[in-house]
């Protein structure tokens, strides 16, 4: 799984659902979780408190849960990404539908 491809795909999905891109702390959290880092390690690398990372993570999991239509947490994020193939949907030529969510990078399709 290519981390940058996952981040780009998640950012596209979040933007499509919310009109907002991931911020730098949200990206740091996702990178950290994908690399099996603890919140304390993410906080140290991002130069903020562990509590701030926890609060931002809670908000991020809520955003992703809404966007993906399933309950997302730190503990199941990586498995969910792998199961749904989020890392690969942006490179596919045709739309991919998972449940009621259409992962289409070209809105004209």
Secondary structure, 3 states (H helix, E strand, C coil): CCHHHHHHHHHHHHHHHHCCCCCHHHHHHHHHHHCCCCHHHHHHHHCCCHHHHHHHHHHHHHHHHHHHCCCCCHHHHHHHHHHHCHHHHCCCCCCEEECCEEECCCCCC
